[in-house]
Amino acid sequence: MIRAASRPEPRDWTVPELARQMRVNQNKVLRLIRSGELAAYNIAATTASRPKWRITSEAIASFQAARSATSTSGGAVRKAPRMQIPKDVIRFF
């Protein structure tokens, strides 16, 4: 998660800054952008040149909300029932 104290002003993040803050490789951030999971915009002069991505704080917040662990059942996780072994079966280990 991104610590709010390290970045007090709301400004856009670069790929290396976000990767360093999230403690992942820059390629991971780029993959998330390409897949559409993380919204970003390109500030490169032309579309033919190398992209210069910027990620807004709102995009990071929505990405983290989508990735957070949420439970739809609202309770404890149910275990799958164990397979019942007939009484006349001898188990060898």
PDB file of N, CA, C and O in Angstrom:
ATOM      1  N   MET A   1       0.826  -1.170   0.000  1.00  0.00           N
ATOM      2  CA  MET A   1       0.000   0.000   0.000  1.00  0.00           C
ATOM      3  C   MET A   1       0.882   1.248   0.000  1.00  0.00           C
ATOM      4  O   MET A   1       2.032   1.217   0.436  1.00  0.00           O
ATOM      5  N   ILE A   2       0.335   2.306  -0.481  1.00  0.00           N
ATOM      6  CA  ILE A   2       1.075   3.556  -0.570  1.00  0.00           C
ATOM      7  C   ILE A   2       0.849   4.352   0.695  1.00  0.00           C
ATOM      8  O   ILE A   2      -0.288   4.561   1.120  1.00  0.00           O
ATOM      9  N   ARG A   3       1.930   4.788   1.288  1.00  0.00           N
ATOM     10  CA  ARG A   3       1.836   5.565   2.510  1.00  0.00           C
ATOM     11  C   ARG A   3       1.492   7.006   2.167  1.00  0.00           C
ATOM     12  O   ARG A   3       2.126   7.608   1.300  1.00  0.00           O
ATOM     13  N   ALA A   4       0.505   7.555   2.833  1.00  0.00           N
ATOM     14  CA  ALA A   4       0.060   8.912   2.557  1.00  0.00           C
ATOM     15  C   ALA A   4       1.059   9.947   3.063  1.00  0.00           C
ATOM     16  O   ALA A   4       1.150  11.036   2.498  1.00  0.00           O
ATOM     17  N   ALA A   5       1.799   9.635   4.100  1.00  0.00           N
ATOM     18  CA  ALA A   5       2.713  10.618   4.677  1.00  0.00           C
ATOM     19  C   ALA A   5       3.882  10.938   3.755  1.00  0.00           C
ATOM     20  O   ALA A   5       4.429  12.040   3.817  1.00  0.00           O
ATOM     21  N   SER A   6       4.272  10.005   2.908  1.00  0.00           N
ATOM     22  CA  SER A   6       5.427  10.238   2.055  1.00  0.00           C
ATOM     23  C   SER A   6       5.103  11.172   0.892  1.00  0.00           C
ATOM     24  O   SER A   6       6.014  11.786   0.337  1.00  0.00           O
ATOM     25  N   ARG A   7       3.832  11.298   0.505  1.00  0.00           N
ATOM     26  CA  ARG A   7       3.424  12.138  -0.616  1.00  0.00           C
ATOM     27  C   ARG A   7       2.255  13.021  -0.188  1.00  0.00           C
ATOM     28  O   ARG A   7       1.110  12.692  -0.496  1.00  0.00           O
ATOM     29  N   PRO A   8       2.501  14.129   0.509  1.00  0.00           N
ATOM     30  CA  PRO A   8       1.382  14.911   1.028  1.00  0.00           C
ATOM     31  C   PRO A   8       0.568  15.624  -0.048  1.00  0.00           C
ATOM     32  O   PRO A   8      -0.653  15.718   0.078  1.00  0.00           O
ATOM     33  N   GLU A   9       1.214  16.131  -1.106  1.00  0.00           N
ATOM     34  CA  GLU A   9       0.485  16.879  -2.127  1.00  0.00           C
ATOM     35  C   GLU A   9      -0.085  15.919  -3.169  1.00  0.00           C
ATOM     36  O   GLU A   9       0.581  14.964  -3.569  1.00  0.00           O
ATOM     37  N   PRO A  10      -1.312  16.174  -3.605  1.00  0.00           N
ATOM     38  CA  PRO A  10      -1.896  15.284  -4.624  1.00  0.00           C
ATOM     39  C   PRO A  10      -1.380  15.634  -6.009  1.00  0.00           C
ATOM     40  O   PRO A  10      -1.864  16.573  -6.640  1.00  0.00           O
ATOM     41  N   ARG A  11      -0.410  14.889  -6.472  1.00  0.00           N
ATOM     42  CA  ARG A  11       0.087  15.093  -7.823  1.00  0.00           C
ATOM     43  C   ARG A  11       0.208  13.741  -8.493  1.00  0.00           C
ATOM     44  O   ARG A  11       0.040  12.705  -7.848  1.00  0.00           O
ATOM     45  N   ASP A  12       0.492  13.745  -9.759  1.00  0.00           N
ATOM     46  CA  ASP A  12       0.557  12.496 -10.512  1.00  0.00           C
ATOM     47  C   ASP A  12       1.883  11.780 -10.276  1.00  0.00           C
ATOM     48  O   ASP A  12       2.916  12.405 -10.033  1.00  0.00           O
ATOM     49  N   TRP A  13       1.825  10.472 -10.353  1.00  0.00           N
ATOM     50  CA  TRP A  13       2.984   9.624 -10.106  1.00  0.00           C
ATOM     51  C   TRP A  13       3.572   9.150 -11.425  1.00  0.00           C
ATOM     52  O   TRP A  13       2.844   8.924 -12.391  1.00  0.00           O
ATOM     53  N   THR A  14       4.876   9.001 -11.464  1.00  0.00           N
ATOM     54  CA  THR A  14       5.528   8.373 -12.609  1.00  0.00           C
ATOM     55  C   THR A  14       5.605   6.873 -12.341  1.00  0.00           C
ATOM     56  O   THR A  14       5.384   6.418 -11.219  1.00  0.00           O
ATOM     57  N   VAL A  15       5.917   6.124 -13.372  1.00  0.00           N
ATOM     58  CA  VAL A  15       6.025   4.662 -13.215  1.00  0.00           C
ATOM     59  C   VAL A  15       7.134   4.289 -12.226  1.00  0.00           C
ATOM     60  O   VAL A  15       6.894   3.453 -11.355  1.00  0.00           O
ATOM     61  N   PRO A  16       8.345   4.874 -12.321  1.00  0.00           N
ATOM     62  CA  PRO A  16       9.379   4.505 -11.345  1.00  0.00           C
ATOM     63  C   PRO A  16       9.017   4.881  -9.908  1.00  0.00           C
ATOM     64  O   PRO A  16       9.327   4.136  -8.977  1.00  0.00           O
ATOM     65  N   GLU A  17       8.366   6.024  -9.721  1.00  0.00           N
ATOM     66  CA  GLU A  17       7.971   6.433  -8.371  1.00  0.00           C
ATOM     67  C   GLU A  17       6.963   5.455  -7.782  1.00  0.00           C
ATOM     68  O   GLU A  17       7.095   5.032  -6.633  1.00  0.00           O
ATOM     69  N   LEU A  18       5.967   5.103  -8.566  1.00  0.00           N
ATOM     70  CA  LEU A  18       4.940   4.191  -8.086  1.00  0.00           C
ATOM     71  C   LEU A  18       5.513   2.802  -7.825  1.00  0.00           C
ATOM     72  O   LEU A  18       5.159   2.156  -6.839  1.00  0.00           O
ATOM     73  N   ALA A  19       6.390   2.349  -8.699  1.00  0.00           N
ATOM     74  CA  ALA A  19       7.014   1.029  -8.513  1.00  0.00           C
ATOM     75  C   ALA A  19       7.841   1.004  -7.230  1.00  0.00           C
ATOM     76  O   ALA A  19       7.795   0.026  -6.485  1.00  0.00           O
ATOM     77  N   ARG A  20       8.579   2.046  -6.972  1.00  0.00           N
ATOM     78  CA  ARG A  20       9.399   2.123  -5.763  1.00  0.00           C
ATOM     79  C   ARG A  20       8.505   2.153  -4.519  1.00  0.00           C
ATOM     80  O   ARG A  20       8.803   1.493  -3.523  1.00  0.00           O
ATOM     81  N   GLN A  21       7.425   2.909  -4.578  1.00  0.00           N
ATOM     82  CA  GLN A  21       6.526   3.028  -3.441  1.00  0.00           C
ATOM     83  C   GLN A  21       5.778   1.729  -3.166  1.00  0.00           C
ATOM     84  O   GLN A  21       5.569   1.365  -2.009  1.00  0.00           O
ATOM     85  N   MET A  22       5.372   1.024  -4.233  1.00  0.00           N
ATOM     86  CA  MET A  22       4.647  -0.236  -4.075  1.00  0.00           C
ATOM     87  C   MET A  22       5.582  -1.418  -3.869  1.00  0.00           C
ATOM     88  O   MET A  22       5.136  -2.532  -3.594  1.00  0.00           O
ATOM     89  N   ARG A  23       6.872  -1.172  -4.004  1.00  0.00           N
ATOM     90  CA  ARG A  23       7.907  -2.203  -3.851  1.00  0.00           C
ATOM     91  C   ARG A  23       7.736  -3.336  -4.857  1.00  0.00           C
ATOM     92  O   ARG A  23       7.789  -4.518  -4.517  1.00  0.00           O
ATOM     93  N   VAL A  24       7.527  -2.928  -6.116  1.00  0.00           N
ATOM     94  CA  VAL A  24       7.463  -3.881  -7.223  1.00  0.00           C
ATOM     95  C   VAL A  24       8.370  -3.373  -8.339  1.00  0.00           C
ATOM     96  O   VAL A  24       8.865  -2.247  -8.290  1.00  0.00           O
ATOM     97  N   ASN A  25       8.578  -4.213  -9.337  1.00  0.00           N
ATOM     98  CA  ASN A  25       9.382  -3.838 -10.486  1.00  0.00           C
ATOM     99  C   ASN A  25       8.587  -2.881 -11.378  1.00  0.00           C
ATOM    100  O   ASN A  25       7.357  -2.927 -11.400  1.00  0.00           O
ATOM    101  N   GLN A  26       9.282  -2.025 -12.104  1.00  0.00           N
ATOM    102  CA  GLN A  26       8.625  -1.092 -13.018  1.00  0.00           C
ATOM    103  C   GLN A  26       7.830  -1.832 -14.093  1.00  0.00           C
ATOM    104  O   GLN A  26       6.783  -1.357 -14.533  1.00  0.00           O
ATOM    105  N   ASN A  27       8.324  -2.979 -14.507  1.00  0.00           N
ATOM    106  CA  ASN A  27       7.614  -3.765 -15.519  1.00  0.00           C
ATOM    107  C   ASN A  27       6.255  -4.227 -15.018  1.00  0.00           C
ATOM    108  O   ASN A  27       5.316  -4.339 -15.807  1.00  0.00           O
ATOM    109  N   LYS A  28       6.130  -4.496 -13.726  1.00  0.00           N
ATOM    110  CA  LYS A  28       4.845  -4.890 -13.143  1.00  0.00           C
ATOM    111  C   LYS A  28       3.847  -3.741 -13.274  1.00  0.00           C
ATOM    112  O   LYS A  28       2.692  -3.967 -13.636  1.00  0.00           O
ATOM    113  N   VAL A  29       4.277  -2.516 -12.984  1.00  0.00           N
ATOM    114  CA  VAL A  29       3.399  -1.351 -13.111  1.00  0.00           C
ATOM    115  C   VAL A  29       2.999  -1.168 -14.572  1.00  0.00           C
ATOM    116  O   VAL A  29       1.834  -0.895 -14.865  1.00  0.00           O
ATOM    117  N   LEU A  30       3.946  -1.313 -15.484  1.00  0.00           N
ATOM    118  CA  LEU A  30       3.640  -1.177 -16.911  1.00  0.00           C
ATOM    119  C   LEU A  30       2.652  -2.249 -17.380  1.00  0.00           C
ATOM    120  O   LEU A  30       1.769  -1.964 -18.189  1.00  0.00           O
ATOM    121  N   ARG A  31       2.798  -3.484 -16.875  1.00  0.00           N
ATOM    122  CA  ARG A  31       1.847  -4.546 -17.218  1.00  0.00           C
ATOM    123  C   ARG A  31       0.445  -4.220 -16.724  1.00  0.00           C
ATOM    124  O   ARG A  31      -0.540  -4.475 -17.417  1.00  0.00           O
ATOM    125  N   LEU A  32       0.359  -3.651 -15.512  1.00  0.00           N
ATOM    126  CA  LEU A  32      -0.939  -3.271 -14.969  1.00  0.00           C
ATOM    127  C   LEU A  32      -1.581  -2.168 -15.804  1.00  0.00           C
ATOM    128  O   LEU A  32      -2.797  -2.157 -15.992  1.00  0.00           O
ATOM    129  N   ILE A  33      -0.768  -1.243 -16.302  1.00  0.00           N
ATOM    130  CA  ILE A  33      -1.281  -0.169 -17.161  1.00  0.00           C
ATOM    131  C   ILE A  33      -1.767  -0.749 -18.485  1.00  0.00           C
ATOM    132  O   ILE A  33      -2.861  -0.424 -18.945  1.00  0.00           O
ATOM    133  N   ARG A  34      -0.948  -1.615 -19.100  1.00  0.00           N
ATOM    134  CA  ARG A  34      -1.315  -2.214 -20.391  1.00  0.00           C
ATOM    135  C   ARG A  34      -2.567  -3.071 -20.291  1.00  0.00           C
ATOM    136  O   ARG A  34      -3.376  -3.103 -21.219  1.00  0.00           O
ATOM    137  N   SER A  35      -2.731  -3.767 -19.168  1.00  0.00           N
ATOM    138  CA  SER A  35      -3.902  -4.640 -19.010  1.00  0.00           C
ATOM    139  C   SER A  35      -5.168  -3.848 -18.689  1.00  0.00           C
ATOM    140  O   SER A  35      -6.274  -4.376 -18.803  1.00  0.00           O
ATOM    141  N   GLY A  36      -5.013  -2.599 -18.293  1.00  0.00           N
ATOM    142  CA  GLY A  36      -6.168  -1.771 -17.975  1.00  0.00           C
ATOM    143  C   GLY A  36      -6.561  -1.802 -16.512  1.00  0.00           C
ATOM    144  O   GLY A  36      -7.520  -1.137 -16.119  1.00  0.00           O
ATOM    145  N   GLU A  37      -5.844  -2.557 -15.699  1.00  0.00           N
ATOM    146  CA  GLU A  37      -6.152  -2.616 -14.266  1.00  0.00           C
ATOM    147  C   GLU A  37      -5.801  -1.310 -13.566  1.00  0.00           C
ATOM    148  O   GLU A  37      -6.442  -0.934 -12.584  1.00  0.00           O
ATOM    149  N   LEU A  38      -4.788  -0.623 -14.070  1.00  0.00           N
ATOM    150  CA  LEU A  38      -4.332   0.635 -13.490  1.00  0.00           C
ATOM    151  C   LEU A  38      -4.469   1.714 -14.552  1.00  0.00           C
ATOM    152  O   LEU A  38      -3.841   1.641 -15.608  1.00  0.00           O
ATOM    153  N   ALA A  39      -5.289   2.712 -14.267  1.00  0.00           N
ATOM    154  CA  ALA A  39      -5.517   3.794 -15.232  1.00  0.00           C
ATOM    155  C   ALA A  39      -4.334   4.747 -15.238  1.00  0.00           C
ATOM    156  O   ALA A  39      -3.829   5.130 -14.183  1.00  0.00           O
ATOM    157  N   ALA A  40      -3.896   5.127 -16.430  1.00  0.00           N
ATOM    158  CA  ALA A  40      -2.781   6.055 -16.583  1.00  0.00           C
ATOM    159  C   ALA A  40      -2.971   6.823 -17.876  1.00  0.00           C
ATOM    160  O   ALA A  40      -3.736   6.410 -18.748  1.00  0.00           O
ATOM    161  N   TYR A  41      -2.276   7.936 -17.998  1.00  0.00           N
ATOM    162  CA  TYR A  41      -2.322   8.696 -19.247  1.00  0.00           C
ATOM    163  C   TYR A  41      -0.907   8.975 -19.711  1.00  0.00           C
ATOM    164  O   TYR A  41       0.030   9.050 -18.916  1.00  0.00           O
ATOM    165  N   ASN A  42      -0.776   9.128 -21.026  1.00  0.00           N
ATOM    166  CA  ASN A  42       0.518   9.275 -21.673  1.00  0.00           C
ATOM    167  C   ASN A  42       0.774  10.759 -21.939  1.00  0.00           C
ATOM    168  O   ASN A  42      -0.062  11.438 -22.536  1.00  0.00           O
ATOM    169  N   ILE A  43       1.937  11.265 -21.493  1.00  0.00           N
ATOM    170  CA  ILE A  43       2.273  12.667 -21.733  1.00  0.00           C
ATOM    171  C   ILE A  43       3.356  12.823 -22.796  1.00  0.00           C
ATOM    172  O   ILE A  43       3.923  13.906 -22.941  1.00  0.00           O
ATOM    173  N   ALA A  44       3.650  11.762 -23.537  1.00  0.00           N
ATOM    174  CA  ALA A  44       4.653  11.829 -24.594  1.00  0.00           C
ATOM    175  C   ALA A  44       4.195  12.801 -25.680  1.00  0.00           C
ATOM    176  O   ALA A  44       2.996  12.979 -25.899  1.00  0.00           O
ATOM    177  N   ALA A  45       5.158  13.429 -26.358  1.00  0.00           N
ATOM    178  CA  ALA A  45       4.846  14.429 -27.377  1.00  0.00           C
ATOM    179  C   ALA A  45       4.065  13.834 -28.542  1.00  0.00           C
ATOM    180  O   ALA A  45       3.136  14.458 -29.055  1.00  0.00           O
ATOM    181  N   THR A  46       4.436  12.639 -28.956  1.00  0.00           N
ATOM    182  CA  THR A  46       3.729  11.973 -30.048  1.00  0.00           C
ATOM    183  C   THR A  46       3.420  10.538 -29.637  1.00  0.00           C
ATOM    184  O   THR A  46       4.052   9.987 -28.735  1.00  0.00           O
ATOM    185  N   THR A  47       2.454   9.950 -30.299  1.00  0.00           N
ATOM    186  CA  THR A  47       2.125   8.563 -29.986  1.00  0.00           C
ATOM    187  C   THR A  47       3.153   7.592 -30.555  1.00  0.00           C
ATOM    188  O   THR A  47       3.193   6.426 -30.162  1.00  0.00           O
ATOM    189  N   ALA A  48       3.981   8.068 -31.478  1.00  0.00           N
ATOM    190  CA  ALA A  48       5.007   7.209 -32.070  1.00  0.00           C
ATOM    191  C   ALA A  48       6.231   7.094 -31.166  1.00  0.00           C
ATOM    192  O   ALA A  48       7.022   6.163 -31.320  1.00  0.00           O
ATOM    193  N   SER A  49       6.398   8.019 -30.229  1.00  0.00           N
ATOM    194  CA  SER A  49       7.562   7.974 -29.347  1.00  0.00           C
ATOM    195  C   SER A  49       7.288   7.077 -28.146  1.00  0.00           C
ATOM    196  O   SER A  49       6.184   6.559 -27.980  1.00  0.00           O
ATOM    197  N   ARG A  50       8.293   6.906 -27.327  1.00  0.00           N
ATOM    198  CA  ARG A  50       8.183   6.069 -26.136  1.00  0.00           C
ATOM    199  C   ARG A  50       7.179   6.696 -25.171  1.00  0.00           C
ATOM    200  O   ARG A  50       7.252   7.898 -24.914  1.00  0.00           O
ATOM    201  N   PRO A  51       6.244   5.911 -24.632  1.00  0.00           N
ATOM    202  CA  PRO A  51       5.233   6.489 -23.744  1.00  0.00           C
ATOM    203  C   PRO A  51       5.828   6.955 -22.422  1.00  0.00           C
ATOM    204  O   PRO A  51       6.740   6.331 -21.879  1.00  0.00           O
ATOM    205  N   LYS A  52       5.300   8.056 -21.918  1.00  0.00           N
ATOM    206  CA  LYS A  52       5.665   8.592 -20.604  1.00  0.00           C
ATOM    207  C   LYS A  52       4.386   8.599 -19.782  1.00  0.00           C
ATOM    208  O   LYS A  52       3.579   9.525 -19.867  1.00  0.00           O
ATOM    209  N   TRP A  53       4.218   7.565 -18.997  1.00  0.00           N
ATOM    210  CA  TRP A  53       2.971   7.376 -18.266  1.00  0.00           C
ATOM    211  C   TRP A  53       2.947   8.190 -16.984  1.00  0.00           C
ATOM    212  O   TRP A  53       3.971   8.365 -16.325  1.00  0.00           O
ATOM    213  N   ARG A  54       1.761   8.686 -16.639  1.00  0.00           N
ATOM    214  CA  ARG A  54       1.503   9.337 -15.370  1.00  0.00           C
ATOM    215  C   ARG A  54       0.240   8.696 -14.787  1.00  0.00           C
ATOM    216  O   ARG A  54      -0.726   8.423 -15.500  1.00  0.00           O
ATOM    217  N   ILE A  55       0.276   8.465 -13.479  1.00  0.00           N
ATOM    218  CA  ILE A  55      -0.823   7.810 -12.793  1.00  0.00           C
ATOM    219  C   ILE A  55      -1.348   8.768 -11.726  1.00  0.00           C
ATOM    220  O   ILE A  55      -0.577   9.274 -10.910  1.00  0.00           O
ATOM    221  N   THR A  56      -2.648   9.016 -11.732  1.00  0.00           N
ATOM    222  CA  THR A  56      -3.233   9.928 -10.751  1.00  0.00           C
ATOM    223  C   THR A  56      -3.443   9.207  -9.423  1.00  0.00           C
ATOM    224  O   THR A  56      -3.502   7.978  -9.369  1.00  0.00           O
ATOM    225  N   SER A  57      -3.555   9.984  -8.366  1.00  0.00           N
ATOM    226  CA  SER A  57      -3.820   9.416  -7.041  1.00  0.00           C
ATOM    227  C   SER A  57      -5.174   8.728  -7.003  1.00  0.00           C
ATOM    228  O   SER A  57      -5.343   7.721  -6.315  1.00  0.00           O
ATOM    229  N   GLU A  58      -6.143   9.270  -7.744  1.00  0.00           N
ATOM    230  CA  GLU A  58      -7.465   8.647  -7.794  1.00  0.00           C
ATOM    231  C   GLU A  58      -7.396   7.276  -8.464  1.00  0.00           C
ATOM    232  O   GLU A  58      -8.068   6.339  -8.035  1.00  0.00           O
ATOM    233  N   ALA A  59      -6.580   7.159  -9.517  1.00  0.00           N
ATOM    234  CA  ALA A  59      -6.427   5.873 -10.196  1.00  0.00           C
ATOM    235  C   ALA A  59      -5.774   4.843  -9.269  1.00  0.00           C
ATOM    236  O   ALA A  59      -6.136   3.667  -9.282  1.00  0.00           O
ATOM    237  N   ILE A  60      -4.823   5.293  -8.478  1.00  0.00           N
ATOM    238  CA  ILE A  60      -4.160   4.385  -7.530  1.00  0.00           C
ATOM    239  C   ILE A  60      -5.149   3.942  -6.463  1.00  0.00           C
ATOM    240  O   ILE A  60      -5.174   2.770  -6.089  1.00  0.00           O
ATOM    241  N   ALA A  61      -5.964   4.871  -5.969  1.00  0.00           N
ATOM    242  CA  ALA A  61      -6.949   4.529  -4.942  1.00  0.00           C
ATOM    243  C   ALA A  61      -7.975   3.535  -5.476  1.00  0.00           C
ATOM    244  O   ALA A  61      -8.341   2.592  -4.775  1.00  0.00           O
ATOM    245  N   SER A  62      -8.441   3.733  -6.703  1.00  0.00           N
ATOM    246  CA  SER A  62      -9.426   2.791  -7.262  1.00  0.00           C
ATOM    247  C   SER A  62      -8.782   1.433  -7.543  1.00  0.00           C
ATOM    248  O   SER A  62      -9.434   0.401  -7.387  1.00  0.00           O
ATOM    249  N   PHE A  63      -7.522   1.418  -7.950  1.00  0.00           N
ATOM    250  CA  PHE A  63      -6.806   0.156  -8.165  1.00  0.00           C
ATOM    251  C   PHE A  63      -6.678  -0.609  -6.850  1.00  0.00           C
ATOM    252  O   PHE A  63      -6.920  -1.815  -6.803  1.00  0.00           O
ATOM    253  N   GLN A  64      -6.298   0.094  -5.784  1.00  0.00           N
ATOM    254  CA  GLN A  64      -6.151  -0.557  -4.484  1.00  0.00           C
ATOM    255  C   GLN A  64      -7.490  -1.052  -3.951  1.00  0.00           C
ATOM    256  O   GLN A  64      -7.557  -2.109  -3.324  1.00  0.00           O
ATOM    257  N   ALA A  65      -8.556  -0.295  -4.197  1.00  0.00           N
ATOM    258  CA  ALA A  65      -9.873  -0.733  -3.746  1.00  0.00           C
ATOM    259  C   ALA A  65     -10.313  -1.991  -4.487  1.00  0.00           C
ATOM    260  O   ALA A  65     -10.923  -2.883  -3.896  1.00  0.00           O
ATOM    261  N   ALA A  66     -10.005  -2.061  -5.774  1.00  0.00           N
ATOM    262  CA  ALA A  66     -10.368  -3.243  -6.558  1.00  0.00           C
ATOM    263  C   ALA A  66      -9.548  -4.453  -6.141  1.00  0.00           C
ATOM    264  O   ALA A  66     -10.031  -5.583  -6.214  1.00  0.00           O
ATOM    265  N   ARG A  67      -8.317  -4.229  -5.707  1.00  0.00           N
ATOM    266  CA  ARG A  67      -7.437  -5.329  -5.320  1.00  0.00           C
ATOM    267  C   ARG A  67      -7.556  -5.724  -3.863  1.00  0.00           C
ATOM    268  O   ARG A  67      -6.994  -6.743  -3.462  1.00  0.00           O
ATOM    269  N   SER A  68      -8.273  -4.946  -3.053  1.00  0.00           N
ATOM    270  CA  SER A  68      -8.345  -5.253  -1.628  1.00  0.00           C
ATOM    271  C   SER A  68      -9.153  -6.523  -1.414  1.00  0.00           C
ATOM    272  O   SER A  68     -10.021  -6.869  -2.215  1.00  0.00           O
ATOM    273  N   ALA A  69      -8.858  -7.193  -0.349  1.00  0.00           N
ATOM    274  CA  ALA A  69      -9.550  -8.443  -0.028  1.00  0.00           C
ATOM    275  C   ALA A  69     -10.903  -8.117   0.573  1.00  0.00           C
ATOM    276  O   ALA A  69     -10.999  -7.544   1.658  1.00  0.00           O
ATOM    277  N   THR A  70     -11.939  -8.491  -0.146  1.00  0.00           N
ATOM    278  CA  THR A  70     -13.294  -8.286   0.360  1.00  0.00           C
ATOM    279  C   THR A  70     -14.019  -9.611   0.351  1.00  0.00           C
ATOM    280  O   THR A  70     -13.815 -10.443  -0.533  1.00  0.00           O
ATOM    281  N   SER A  71     -14.850  -9.795   1.325  1.00  0.00           N
ATOM    282  CA  SER A  71     -15.615 -11.029   1.431  1.00  0.00           C
ATOM    283  C   SER A  71     -17.052 -10.759   1.022  1.00  0.00           C
ATOM    284  O   SER A  71     -17.685  -9.844   1.548  1.00  0.00           O
ATOM    285  N   THR A  72     -17.571 -11.543   0.094  1.00  0.00           N
ATOM    286  CA  THR A  72     -18.958 -11.378  -0.322  1.00  0.00           C
ATOM    287  C   THR A  72     -19.906 -12.105   0.615  1.00  0.00           C
ATOM    288  O   THR A  72     -21.076 -11.734   0.712  1.00  0.00           O
ATOM    289  N   SER A  73     -19.426 -13.137   1.312  1.00  0.00           N
ATOM    290  CA  SER A  73     -20.296 -13.885   2.211  1.00  0.00           C
ATOM    291  C   SER A  73     -20.473 -13.170   3.539  1.00  0.00           C
ATOM    292  O   SER A  73     -21.451 -13.412   4.246  1.00  0.00           O
ATOM    293  N   GLY A  74     -19.544 -12.295   3.886  1.00  0.00           N
ATOM    294  CA  GLY A  74     -19.666 -11.536   5.114  1.00  0.00           C
ATOM    295  C   GLY A  74     -19.320 -12.318   6.363  1.00  0.00           C
ATOM    296  O   GLY A  74     -19.598 -11.857   7.470  1.00  0.00           O
ATOM    297  N   GLY A  75     -18.732 -13.467   6.221  1.00  0.00           N
ATOM    298  CA  GLY A  75     -18.423 -14.269   7.391  1.00  0.00           C
ATOM    299  C   GLY A  75     -17.161 -15.095   7.189  1.00  0.00           C
ATOM    300  O   GLY A  75     -16.302 -14.778   6.366  1.00  0.00           O
ATOM    301  N   ALA A  76     -17.085 -16.156   7.965  1.00  0.00           N
ATOM    302  CA  ALA A  76     -15.921 -17.020   7.902  1.00  0.00           C
ATOM    303  C   ALA A  76     -15.925 -17.833   6.605  1.00  0.00           C
ATOM    304  O   ALA A  76     -16.974 -18.069   6.005  1.00  0.00           O
ATOM    305  N   VAL A  77     -14.757 -18.244   6.199  1.00  0.00           N
ATOM    306  CA  VAL A  77     -14.612 -19.048   4.996  1.00  0.00           C
ATOM    307  C   VAL A  77     -15.018 -20.478   5.325  1.00  0.00           C
ATOM    308  O   VAL A  77     -14.580 -21.041   6.328  1.00  0.00           O
ATOM    309  N   ARG A  78     -15.854 -21.058   4.479  1.00  0.00           N
ATOM    310  CA  ARG A  78     -16.311 -22.420   4.703  1.00  0.00           C
ATOM    311  C   ARG A  78     -15.329 -23.406   4.110  1.00  0.00           C
ATOM    312  O   ARG A  78     -14.860 -23.237   2.985  1.00  0.00           O
ATOM    313  N   LYS A  79     -15.022 -24.435   4.876  1.00  0.00           N
ATOM    314  CA  LYS A  79     -14.159 -25.495   4.377  1.00  0.00           C
ATOM    315  C   LYS A  79     -14.974 -26.474   3.557  1.00  0.00           C
ATOM    316  O   LYS A  79     -16.162 -26.682   3.802  1.00  0.00           O
ATOM    317  N   ALA A  80     -14.314 -27.067   2.583  1.00  0.00           N
ATOM    318  CA  ALA A  80     -14.971 -28.106   1.786  1.00  0.00           C
ATOM    319  C   ALA A  80     -15.122 -29.347   2.664  1.00  0.00           C
ATOM    320  O   ALA A  80     -14.233 -29.655   3.458  1.00  0.00           O
ATOM    321  N   PRO A  81     -16.236 -30.057   2.529  1.00  0.00           N
ATOM    322  CA  PRO A  81     -16.425 -31.252   3.357  1.00  0.00           C
ATOM    323  C   PRO A  81     -15.424 -32.339   2.972  1.00  0.00           C
ATOM    324  O   PRO A  81     -15.083 -32.508   1.801  1.00  0.00           O
ATOM    325  N   ARG A  82     -14.965 -33.066   3.980  1.00  0.00           N
ATOM    326  CA  ARG A  82     -14.013 -34.147   3.735  1.00  0.00           C
ATOM    327  C   ARG A  82     -14.730 -35.318   3.100  1.00  0.00           C
ATOM    328  O   ARG A  82     -15.915 -35.555   3.336  1.00  0.00           O
ATOM    329  N   MET A  83     -13.981 -36.045   2.289  1.00  0.00           N
ATOM    330  CA  MET A  83     -14.548 -37.206   1.628  1.00  0.00           C
ATOM    331  C   MET A  83     -14.828 -38.298   2.668  1.00  0.00           C
ATOM    332  O   MET A  83     -13.969 -38.622   3.487  1.00  0.00           O
ATOM    333  N   GLN A  84     -16.015 -38.845   2.622  1.00  0.00           N
ATOM    334  CA  GLN A  84     -16.402 -39.893   3.560  1.00  0.00           C
ATOM    335  C   GLN A  84     -15.898 -41.235   3.045  1.00  0.00           C
ATOM    336  O   GLN A  84     -16.178 -41.624   1.911  1.00  0.00           O
ATOM    337  N   ILE A  85     -15.157 -41.929   3.886  1.00  0.00           N
ATOM    338  CA  ILE A  85     -14.619 -43.236   3.526  1.00  0.00           C
ATOM    339  C   ILE A  85     -15.515 -44.309   4.142  1.00  0.00           C
ATOM    340  O   ILE A  85     -15.807 -44.271   5.337  1.00  0.00           O
ATOM    341  N   PRO A  86     -15.945 -45.259   3.325  1.00  0.00           N
ATOM    342  CA  PRO A  86     -16.802 -46.332   3.865  1.00  0.00           C
ATOM    343  C   PRO A  86     -16.091 -47.095   4.978  1.00  0.00           C
ATOM    344  O   PRO A  86     -14.864 -47.193   4.999  1.00  0.00           O
ATOM    345  N   LYS A  87     -16.887 -47.633   5.902  1.00  0.00           N
ATOM    346  CA  LYS A  87     -16.337 -48.335   7.074  1.00  0.00           C
ATOM    347  C   LYS A  87     -15.602 -49.612   6.695  1.00  0.00           C
ATOM    348  O   LYS A  87     -14.674 -50.003   7.402  1.00  0.00           O
ATOM    349  N   ASP A  88     -15.978 -50.273   5.612  1.00  0.00           N
ATOM    350  CA  ASP A  88     -15.346 -51.532   5.253  1.00  0.00           C
ATOM    351  C   ASP A  88     -14.061 -51.372   4.447  1.00  0.00           C
ATOM    352  O   ASP A  88     -13.471 -52.375   4.045  1.00  0.00           O
ATOM    353  N   VAL A  89     -13.610 -50.143   4.198  1.00  0.00           N
ATOM    354  CA  VAL A  89     -12.380 -49.897   3.449  1.00  0.00           C
ATOM    355  C   VAL A  89     -11.209 -49.790   4.421  1.00  0.00           C
ATOM    356  O   VAL A  89     -11.276 -49.060   5.410  1.00  0.00           O
ATOM    357  N   ILE A  90     -10.140 -50.523   4.130  1.00  0.00           N
ATOM    358  CA  ILE A  90      -8.950 -50.479   4.952  1.00  0.00           C
ATOM    359  C   ILE A  90      -7.967 -49.518   4.284  1.00  0.00           C
ATOM    360  O   ILE A  90      -7.643 -49.666   3.106  1.00  0.00           O
ATOM    361  N   ARG A  91      -7.499 -48.539   5.049  1.00  0.00           N
ATOM    362  CA  ARG A  91      -6.584 -47.530   4.500  1.00  0.00           C
ATOM    363  C   ARG A  91      -5.149 -47.916   4.841  1.00  0.00           C
ATOM    364  O   ARG A  91      -4.818 -48.155   6.003  1.00  0.00           O
ATOM    365  N   PHE A  92      -4.305 -47.975   3.818  1.00  0.00           N
ATOM    366  CA  PHE A  92      -2.889 -48.299   4.010  1.00  0.00           C
ATOM    367  C   PHE A  92      -2.070 -47.047   3.762  1.00  0.00           C
ATOM    368  O   PHE A  92      -2.284 -46.340   2.778  1.00  0.00           O
ATOM    369  N   PHE A  93      -1.146 -46.779   4.644  1.00  0.00           N
ATOM    370  CA  PHE A  93      -0.292 -45.587   4.498  1.00  0.00           C
ATOM    371  C   PHE A  93       1.136 -45.981   4.395  1.00  0.00           C
ATOM    372  O   PHE A  93       2.006 -45.120   4.267  1.00  0.00           O
TER     373      PHE A  93
END
